[in-house]
Amino acid sequence: MKRGGLLALLTTGHAFEHWYLGLMGPLMPFLAQDLGFSLTQVGVLVTGRAVFGAFSSAGSGWATDRLGSGRAMLIFCLAGIALLYGGIAFAPGFAVLAPIYWASGLAGQTWHPPSMGLLGEIFRDRKGFAFGIHGTGASLGQSIAPVVAGYLLLVMNWRQVILWNMLPLLAVSVMLALWLPSIQPGAQAIEKGAPDTSALDWLRQVRDSLLRNPELLAVCFTSGVRTLTQNIVITFLPFFLVRELGASAGWVGIALGVFTSASILPETLMGYLSDRIPRQRILFTGIIVGGLILLFIPAWGGSAVLLLLLAVLGAFFISTRSVVFALGIEVSPRSLGGSVVGLIFTTNQVFVGAGSLSCGVLADALGPGAVFWFTGGLVLLSYPLLLLLMRSAAAQRAAAAPEAGPVTPAP
């Protein structure tokens, strides 16, 4: 299969890997009302899924680099998500629903290391562009799904919506099984000269090449803050609109659809631009814009201005996903591409887990609107730390290679 066809297939799969993330936003307030959940329990659900996802990201990153088992993981990802969410539709209460919901994180996070590790290897000269297209698939799926959910809720209950939406994921998993060739990005790197290593040696490589790399740590931190922001909006904006403003399911679906769809074209554009200008500039601009917009959401949530705020947040901050991964792979050894993606996604899940639980407790105490003040402040406070890490990395490069001339400092 040509690399363009492979990119199209992986982008389609990525769209449906994110389908239920978009679907559950409008469903969650009605699910919580039906089963009697508090917002703290909603936070526990998201945190548990993030914990399972963190282990899955780390494990699938290792498997991608050392075993080259990407094809099976991608098929398992979509089929597993569909079956687990189908189980949620039959849950009678929190005790049954929670472990199934948590396990969905285990299935969902197996997608990214093999797919993005392979794209980083095949599109070495155009990583930002390839990751932008791949990320656009996720944005498409996650923007269409909430609109679909919002309007399906007008004619059926949340359990039926979940069950009917199993069908497209199962169909795409069959497509992957039929058309996706065997992919071994990790094995390819080994064949090109990297020595085969044991699990212990791999851990040492990760420690020495990744965990001690301040620029990669800055990338991970940026990705964690970005992903936390996206999850907080998707999880708590529906409760804010329904409980505090009395919005309908259709309006919730439109709001979430605007938020995610606003990043579709900008994500591809950001990836394209990041291949031509310093990626750090794009990331830092997104952080500042994202933090400020979050602070305005509670004040303007009851008007059409909310849609404009959500569109700007999606276009300037959520759209930086492709830039994050392109920079992460760029500053790391090629043989650890899958591990880099796994590390970034593990960091994402740590941020989402801790942040979602904190926001759930905060929302029960002060109302859903308070979580946007909290998250916006966190995003803005992350800027000085990221700047420090980037400058530390620039100083290390200057000290390690003085003969290369002056190093342009991070913005």
PANU-492190 format. One line per 4 residues: number of its first residue (from 1); their letters; for each residue x negated, y, z negated of C-alpha. Coordinates in steps of 0.25 Angstrom, whole numbers. Last residue first. Example, Ala and Ser with C-alpha at 12.3 -4.5 7.8 and 13.67 -1.06 7.14 Angstrom:
residues 2
2	SA	-55 -4 -29; -49 -18 -31
This chain:
residues 411
411	PAPT	-43 126 -89; -54 116 -90; -68 121 -88; -74 120 -74
407	VPGA	-87 112 -76; -100 119 -73; -111 112 -65; -112 97 -62
403	EPAA	-125 96 -69; -119 98 -82; -112 85 -81; -109 79 -95
399	AARQ	-108 92 -102; -99 99 -92; -90 87 -92; -89 87 -107
395	AAAS	-86 102 -107; -75 100 -97; -69 89 -105; -69 98 -118
391	RMLL	-62 109 -110; -51 99 -106; -49 94 -120; -49 109 -125
387	LLLP	-39 113 -115; -30 101 -118; -30 105 -133; -27 119 -130
383	YSLL	-15 115 -121; -9 105 -131; -2 116 -139; 6 120 -127
379	VLGG	12 106 -126; 14 104 -140; 22 117 -141; 31 113 -130
375	TFWF	33 100 -136; 38 106 -149; 46 117 -143; 53 106 -134
371	VAGP	55 97 -146; 63 107 -153; 75 107 -143; 79 93 -147
367	GLAD	83 98 -161; 76 102 -173; 75 89 -182; 80 78 -172
363	ALVG	72 85 -161; 59 85 -170; 60 71 -173; 62 67 -158
359	CSLS	51 77 -154; 41 70 -164; 44 56 -158; 43 61 -144
355	GAGV	30 68 -146; 23 56 -153; 27 46 -142; 26 56 -130
351	FVQN	12 60 -134; 8 46 -136; 15 42 -123; 7 52 -115
347	TTFI	-6 48 -121; -3 34 -117; 0 39 -103; -13 46 -102
343	LGVV	-21 34 -107; -14 25 -97; -17 34 -86; -31 35 -90
339	SGGL	-32 20 -92; -26 17 -78; -37 26 -72; -48 20 -80
335	SRPS	-57 15 -69; -57 29 -63; -64 36 -75; -56 48 -81
331	VEIG	-55 63 -78; -48 61 -65; -38 50 -71; -33 60 -81
327	LAFV	-33 72 -72; -24 64 -62; -15 59 -73; -13 73 -79
323	VSRT	-11 80 -65; 0 70 -62; 8 73 -75; 7 88 -73
319	SIFF	21 88 -68; 27 88 -82; 20 101 -85; 23 111 -73
315	AGLV	34 106 -65; 42 98 -77; 41 110 -86; 45 120 -76
311	ALLL	57 111 -72; 61 109 -86; 61 125 -89; 69 127 -76
307	LLVA	79 117 -80; 80 123 -94; 83 136 -88; 97 130 -84
303	SGGW	101 133 -99; 102 126 -112; 88 122 -113; 82 136 -112
299	APIF	77 138 -127; 74 123 -129; 66 122 -116; 57 135 -118
295	LLIL	46 128 -126; 45 117 -117; 42 127 -105; 30 133 -113
291	GGVI	23 119 -115; 25 115 -101; 19 127 -95; 7 127 -103
287	IGTF	5 112 -101; 7 113 -86; -3 123 -84; -13 115 -92
283	LIRQ	-11 103 -84; -12 110 -70; -25 117 -74; -31 104 -79
279	RPIR	-29 97 -65; -39 107 -59; -35 110 -45; -34 102 -32
275	DSLY	-30 88 -36; -21 94 -47; -14 102 -37; -8 89 -31
271	GMLT	-5 83 -44; 2 96 -48; 10 96 -35; 15 81 -37
267	EPLI	19 85 -51; 25 98 -46; 34 91 -37; 40 81 -47
263	SAST	39 89 -60; 52 97 -59; 59 83 -57; 56 80 -72
259	FVGL	62 92 -79; 73 94 -68; 78 80 -70; 77 81 -85
255	AIGV	86 94 -84; 95 87 -74; 97 74 -83; 100 83 -95
251	WGAS	111 90 -87; 117 77 -82; 118 72 -97; 125 84 -101
247	AGLE	119 95 -110; 125 98 -124; 114 108 -127; 108 103 -140
243	RVLF	111 88 -139; 111 86 -124; 100 96 -119; 91 94 -131
239	FPLF	93 79 -131; 90 78 -116; 78 87 -118; 72 77 -128
235	TIVI	67 65 -120; 64 71 -106; 58 84 -112; 50 77 -123
231	NQTL	45 66 -113; 40 77 -103; 33 85 -114; 27 72 -120
227	TRVG	22 69 -106; 15 82 -104; 9 82 -118; 3 68 -116
223	STFC	-2 71 -102; -9 83 -107; -15 75 -119; -20 64 -109
219	VALL	-26 74 -100; -33 81 -111; -38 67 -116; -43 65 -101
215	EPNR	-51 78 -102; -57 74 -116; -62 60 -111; -65 52 -123
211	LLSD	-52 44 -122; -54 42 -107; -68 37 -103; -74 32 -117
207	RVQR	-61 27 -123; -55 21 -110; -68 15 -106; -70 9 -120
203	LWDL	-55 3 -119; -59 -3 -106; -71 -9 -112; -62 -16 -122
199	ASTD	-52 -20 -112; -63 -27 -104; -70 -20 -92; -72 -22 -77
195	PAGK	-82 -13 -72; -78 -1 -64; -84 -3 -50; -73 -1 -39
191	EIAQ	-67 -15 -43; -64 -9 -57; -57 3 -52; -48 -6 -43
187	AGPQ	-45 -15 -55; -40 -3 -63; -31 2 -51; -25 -12 -49
183	ISPL	-13 -11 -41; -6 -23 -34; 3 -18 -23; 17 -11 -27
179	WLAL	27 -15 -16; 36 -27 -22; 34 -26 -37; 34 -10 -36
175	MVSV	47 -11 -29; 53 -20 -39; 49 -11 -50; 56 0 -42
171	ALLP	69 -8 -42; 68 -11 -57; 66 4 -59; 78 8 -50
167	LMNW	88 -2 -57; 85 1 -72; 92 14 -70; 106 8 -70
163	LIVQ	103 2 -84; 99 15 -90; 111 23 -85; 120 12 -90
159	RWNM	114 13 -104; 116 29 -104; 130 28 -101; 137 30 -87
155	VLLL	143 41 -78; 138 54 -83; 125 47 -88; 122 44 -74
151	YGAV	121 59 -72; 110 61 -82; 103 48 -79; 101 51 -64
147	VPAI	96 66 -68; 87 60 -78; 81 49 -68; 79 59 -57
143	SQGL	68 67 -64; 61 56 -70; 60 48 -57; 55 60 -49
139	SAGT	45 64 -60; 40 50 -61; 38 50 -46; 32 63 -46
135	GHIG	21 57 -55; 17 48 -44; 16 59 -34; 8 68 -44
131	FAFG	-1 56 -48; -4 54 -33; -7 69 -31; -16 71 -44
127	KRDR	-24 58 -40; -27 63 -26; -41 59 -24; -40 46 -33
123	FIEG	-27 43 -27; -29 27 -27; -35 27 -41; -27 37 -47
119	LLGM	-14 31 -41; -18 17 -47; -20 23 -61; -7 30 -59
115	SPPH	1 18 -56; -6 8 -66; -7 18 -78; 7 24 -76
111	WTQG	17 13 -75; 14 5 -88; 20 17 -96; 34 13 -93
107	ALGS	34 -1 -98; 29 2 -112; 37 14 -113; 50 6 -110
103	AWYI	46 -2 -122; 49 10 -131; 63 10 -125; 65 -4 -128
99	PALV	60 -3 -142; 69 9 -145; 82 4 -139; 84 -8 -148
95	AFGP	82 -1 -162; 88 12 -156; 102 6 -153; 110 -3 -144
91	AFAI	100 -4 -133; 106 -10 -120; 102 2 -111; 88 1 -117
87	GGYL	86 -12 -111; 87 -7 -97; 77 3 -101; 68 -8 -104
83	LAIG	71 -15 -91; 69 -3 -82; 56 1 -89; 50 -13 -88
79	ALCF	53 -14 -73; 47 -1 -70; 34 -4 -78; 33 -18 -75
75	ILMA	31 -15 -60; 21 -5 -63; 13 -14 -73; 13 -25 -63
71	RGSG	7 -17 -52; -4 -10 -62; -11 -23 -67; -25 -18 -64
67	LRDT	-30 -25 -76; -41 -16 -81; -37 -2 -77; -22 -4 -76
63	AWGS	-21 -13 -88; -28 -3 -97; -18 8 -92; -7 -1 -94
59	GASS	-11 -3 -108; -13 11 -112; 0 16 -105; 8 4 -111
55	FAGF	3 7 -125; 7 22 -124; 21 18 -117; 24 10 -130
51	VARG	21 22 -138; 29 31 -129; 41 22 -129; 41 23 -144
47	TVLV	40 38 -144; 51 40 -135; 61 31 -143; 56 37 -156
43	GVQT	59 51 -150; 73 46 -147; 74 41 -161; 70 55 -166
39	LSFG	81 61 -157; 91 53 -165; 97 41 -158; 112 37 -160
35	LDQA	113 26 -149; 123 34 -140; 117 47 -143; 103 43 -141
31	LFPM	107 36 -128; 114 49 -124; 102 58 -127; 93 48 -120
27	LPGM	100 46 -107; 96 60 -101; 81 58 -104; 81 42 -102
23	LGLY	82 43 -87; 70 51 -85; 61 42 -92; 69 30 -86
19	WHEF	64 34 -72; 50 37 -76; 45 23 -71; 55 25 -59
15	AHGT	47 37 -54; 34 30 -56; 38 18 -48; 41 28 -36
11	TLLA	28 35 -38; 21 21 -38; 27 17 -25; 24 31 -18
7	LLGG	10 31 -23; 8 16 -18; 14 21 -4; 4 32 -4
3	RKM	-8 23 -8; -5 14 4; 0 0 0
